[in-house]
Amino acid sequence: MRIIGRLLVGLTVSMFFAWVAPIAPAEAQSWPQRPVKFILPLGPGSALDTAARLFAQHLGAIWGKPVVVENRPGGDGVVAISAFVGAHDDHVLMFSPVAAFMAHPYLYDKLPYDPHGLQPITRVCSGIYAVGVPEALKINSMAELVAMARAQPGKLNSASITGMLNFTFRGFLKSENLDVADVPYRSVVEAANDLAEGRVQIMLSAIAVLRPQVQNGRVKIIALTNRQRSDLAPGIPTVTEAGFPELTFDDVVGIFGPRDMPVELRERITADVRTVAADPVIRERLAATAGLVVNPGSSADITASMDELRARTAAIAKLIGLKPAQ
């Protein structure tokens, strides 16, 4: 009887899992059942906002449900991330640069959100970032900027927007032994306007944010922080070429879901992002208006970028004497 009982239990368990297994793929195919929301850590007017709204429009057409973009700037990205993690809803996704949250463990004694609540789904694009200065400052290179900052300690102001860009700049200042004041901004557009007016003298930002002020002759881009030059900024050297590799900053933008999002659903979203990204019109539009290079990738791709940036962040934190939150 014991043998028969064990066989019955085993058969029942096998039948149960055979019945349950197809549920996840079926749910992935039926998703979404209601509007989807993209939460962004930056405000309107940013390159991220432009990309999110373009992808939201086209993904909404594929999914048959509207995709709403919700800008939640402020708090160094904590406001947006906390709202996303707190929702714990597979219809609430985060559209964000990896760098938006990478420095948080070193900036807060206790993280205000659960970092395990961000499940990487897919890579969407990469940003091109630059060092901008007011045209009136008459600076033409990184070497000239460093020389001015060294000759005038505490006199230059730098606009800071997102944690990781500012974090990288702090590491650069430490390595060069420079004294530059930090001026935080919630809005990248406001920061770029102040740069053009000379209220701040240095700004690290996506080139799309700086481009309007460059075109009207009020801001000059003197270097790219990316590892390689970009066709979106012809003739502009990288910070490494300029002799300051410690200022190197590369980032990717991705879509994140809740921790327990099924693999099948993540793969479906990734496939749909690839479909949208394959449109050359979208690639050209994002390059021209947002300074972004569309390069969709898998969950493994964006995870690899996160691991690389995490190691870079740890090195900068050690340089400036910061320890991660316990």
N, C-alpha and C positions, 0 to 999 in steps of 0.2 A: 504493500500500500504506500510505503514511504517513497518507493521508486516511482510509482504512478503519480503520486502527489508532486514530486519534484519535476516530473515530465510535464505535468499540467501547468505548474507555475512557470517553467521555462517556456512552454508554448505560449502562455498568456503574455509573458514579457516580450517575447519575439513579435507576437501579433500587435502588441501595443506600439512598439517602436516602428514596426512596418507601417502602422497607421499614422503615427506622428510625423515621421521623417518628411513626407511631402508637404507638410504645412508651411514650413519656412519659405520654400520656393513659391508656393501659391500665394502667400502673403506678399512676397516681393513683387509678384506680377500684378496684384490688385492694389498695391500702394501707388499713389496716395488716395485716401478716401475723402480728404478735405484739403483746403489750401495749405501750402507749404510756406514756411517762413525762413528767410535767410537773416541771421543776426550778424551785423558788422561792427567791429570795434572802432571804425573811423566814420566821420561824418560825411554829409553830402559834399560833392566836389572833389573828393579824393579819387585816385586811380582805382582803388578798391571798389568804391561805390559805382563807378562807371562799369567795371567788369561784372560786378554782382547783378546790376540791373539788366545788362545785356544777356547774361546767362539765364537770369530769372525769366526773362521774356521768352526765350527759346525753349528752356526746359519746361516752362508752363504749357507751351504748345504740345510738347511731347507727352507730358503727364496728364493733360486734360484737366488740370486744376491750376488756379492762379498761384504764382510764387511771389510772395510779398517780401520786400526788402525793408528791414528795420535797422536804422542807424542808431547805435548805442555808444557814442563816443564818450571819452572821459575816463578818469581813473586808471590811465595807463593800460586800457584794455580790460581791466577787471570788471567794469560795469557790464560790458557785453558778454564776457565769458561767464560771469556769475548768472546772468539771465539765461544763457543757453544751457549751462549745466543744471540750473535749478528747474528748467522746464522738463527735462527728462522725457522728451517727446520725439518720436521718430519723424514727426512733421515739422519740427523746429531744428534747423541745421545752422551751423556756423560757417560763414564764408569769411575766411581770415588769412592773413599772412601768418606763417609759422612764428615769425619773430614777435608777434603781438603778445605772446605769453611766455617766451623762452627765458626772459630775465626775471620773471616774477619770484622764483624761489630764492633769489639773492636780494630782492628789494623788499620783501615782507617777512617779518618774523614768523608769521603764521599765514599760510595761503588762505584767502577768503573763499576759495572754491576747491572742489576735489579735482586735482589735475588728471585723475584717471577717468574723469567724466567726458573727456574729449577723445572720441574714436576717429582716427584718420580714415577718411573714405577715399578721397581722390585728390591728386594734384591737378590744378587748373591752369596756372600760368606762373610766370616769374617776372619780378619787377626789375626795372633799371633805375638805379639810385645814383644821385649826384651830390656834389658839394657846390652849393651856390653862394655867391657873395653879391653885395650891391655893386652895380656898375660904377657908382660914384666912389667906391673905395679904391678904384684903380689897381686892383689886384688881378694878376694874370695867371698865377700858378699856385700850387700847394706850397712850394718853397717860399714864395713871397708872403703867403698868408701866415705860415709858421713864423717867419722872420718878424712880421708885424706883431703877432701875438706875443712873441718872446720880448720884443722891445717895449710893449705896452701891457704889462701884466695886469689882469683884472679890468682892462678897458674894453675889450671886445665881448659882445654878447652872442650866444648861440641859441637859436630856436630849437626846442625839442618837442617832438610829437609822440612817437611811439617808443616804448621802453627799450627795445633792442638797438634801434638806431642810436638813441641817446647813450645807451650802455656802451656801444662800440666807440662812440666819440669820447666818452669818459676814459676808456682804456687808452685811446690815442693820446689824449691830453696827459695822462699819467706817464706814458712811455716817452713823451716828448718834453715832460716837465713844464707844461704850459698852464697858465692861469686864465681861463675863459669862463665868464659867467653863464649859467644855464637859465634860460627863460622858457618855462613850459607853456604850451598852447594846446587847446582842445581842438582847434580848427586848423587844418593845413593851409587852407586858403588865407585865413587871417595871418598866419605866420609868414606866408609868401608875400603878402601885401606889406607887412612890416619890414621884411627883408628889402623889398624894393624901395621903401621909404628910408632905409638906413637905421631904423630903430633897433634892429638886430643886424649883426654883420656876417653871421655864418648860419647856413641852414643845410642839413642833410635831409634829402627828401626824394621821392619819386620824381623823375624828370618831368612827368606830365604836370605836376603841381607847379614846378618852376617855369615851365615852357612859356606860359602867357606873359610872364614878366620878362623873360629872356627876349621874346619876340618884340616887346615894346621898348627894348633897350635899357631896362632898369635893373636887370639881374644878369650876372654872368656865371656860367657853369665852368668851373676850373678843373674838375676831375670826376670820374665815375668811381663809385665804391666797389663795383662788381669786379670779379676776377678778370673778365675779358671786356674788350671794347665792344661797343654796340653800334649797329647801323642806325639806331634811333638817335644817336648823338655822334655823328661823324666828326672825326678829328679830335675828339676829347679823350685824353689819356686816362688810364686807370690810376688809382692812388698808388698801386704797386709800381707802375711805370714812373710815377712822380717821386718815388723814393720813400713812400710811407705805407708799407704793406699792412701795418697794424690797424689801419682804418678800413681794411677790406670788409665789405658787407654784402652778402648775397642772400636772397630770400625767395621763398616760393609761397604762392597762395594756394590754399586748398579748401576743401569742404569737409567739415567734421560732423559726426553724428553722435548720438548717445552711446554710452559704453556697451550696452547689450544689443546694439543693432545687428540683426542677422547678417552673416556674410553674403547671402544671396541678394539681400537688398542693397548692401554696399556695392556689390559688383554690378547690379543693375544701374545704380546711380552713376557709377564710373563709366559704364558703357554709354549712357545717355549724354554725359559730359563730353565724351569723345566724339559722339555724333555731332553735337553742337560745335565743338572746337574744329571739326574737319571743314567747316564752311570757311573758305578763304576770305569772304567779306568780313566775317567776324574777326578773323586774325588781323586783317588790315585795319579795321576800325579800332581795335584795342591798341594796336601799335601806334596808330596816328593820334588817337585821342587820350589814351591812358598810359602810353609808354610801357606797355606790357607785352611780353612775349608769351603767346599761347603754347603751352607744352603739356597737355594732359598726361597724367600718369596714374598708376595704380596706388592702392593703399600702401604697398611695400615701397613704392617710389617716394611718397611723401614722408613715410616713416624714416627712410634713410636720410632724407634732408633734415628731418627733425633731430636725428641722432648726431649728424654732423654739426648742426648749429648749436646743439646742446653742449657738445665738446668745446666748441669755440667760445660759448658763453662762460663755461667753467674756467677756461684759461684767462679770459678778461677779468672775471670775478677775483681770481687769485691775484692778478696783477694789481687790482685796485683795493684788495684787502677785504673782500666780502665773502661771507660763508652762506651756504644754502640754508633755507629754513628747515628746522628739524621736524 
